[in-house]
Structure formats: structure tokens, C-alpha cells
Amino acid sequence: MNREETKMAIAVMQAFVEGQEIECKAKQGGAWIDSFASWNFEDLYYRVKPKPREFWVNTRNQRAIAKEIDAREDADEYGGEVIHVREVMKN
């Protein structure tokens, strides 16, 4: 393991210590799966599990306002229809 790989390993393990979810994937290929605290950096890649984006979109006059709005209350201020968007994550 070189210096950069070591830095990345430390960052992932620190995220785990802080309670973040970790995923792993075989270096030969495959999908990202939930990991547990059994580290094997020779055979597996690790990452902090991405969180799906979640936001509100407001439409007015059949046009969406191209701004992600963090709270429904803020989306309501624009008038029009309010749509709640939750990203679907794929491996």
C-alpha cells in the first residue's frame, strides 16, 4: 500500500469510527455492498456509502424552477406545484 492508498484507508476507517456507513467492492469487479469492520485493502475497495439526495422542486406555469430547495416551506413560497424528489441510488 502506497502513501495515497494509506491516506484513503485512514479516511474510510475514520468515517467508520464516526458512525458513517461503509461499502466495499471486490477489486476484480462487482457491486458495492454494505461492509463491516473487517478490513481487506489488498482485495477490496472501500468507500463511505453515498447518501441519496433529497430536495424539493417547485413548478410554476408548467416549468420547474431549476433550484434544489432544502425545505418544503421554502418551495411553497414560489407558488405552483411542489414536488418532493428523492434520488434512487444504483450500485
C-alpha positions, 0 to 999 in steps of 0.5 A, spaced: 500 500 500 502 506 497 502 513 501 495 515 497 492 508 498 494 509 506 491 516 506 484 513 503 484 507 508 485 512 514 479 516 511 474 510 510 476 507 517 475 514 520 468 515 517 467 508 520 469 510 527 464 516 526 458 512 525 458 513 517 456 507 513 461 503 509 461 499 502 466 495 499 467 492 492 471 486 490 477 489 486 476 484 480 469 487 479 462 487 482 457 491 486 458 495 492 455 492 498 454 494 505 461 492 509 463 491 516 469 492 520 473 487 517 478 490 513 481 487 506 485 493 502 489 488 498 482 485 495 477 490 496 475 497 495 472 501 500 468 507 500 463 511 505 456 509 502 453 515 498 447 518 501 441 519 496 439 526 495 433 529 497 430 536 495 424 539 493 422 542 486 417 547 485 413 548 478 410 554 476 406 555 469 408 548 467 416 549 468 420 547 474 424 552 477 431 549 476 433 550 484 434 544 489 430 547 495 432 544 502 425 545 505 418 544 503 416 551 506 421 554 502 418 551 495 411 553 497 413 560 497 414 560 489 407 558 488 405 552 483 406 545 484 411 542 489 414 536 488 418 532 493 424 528 489 428 523 492 434 520 488 434 512 487 441 510 488 444 504 483 450 500 485 
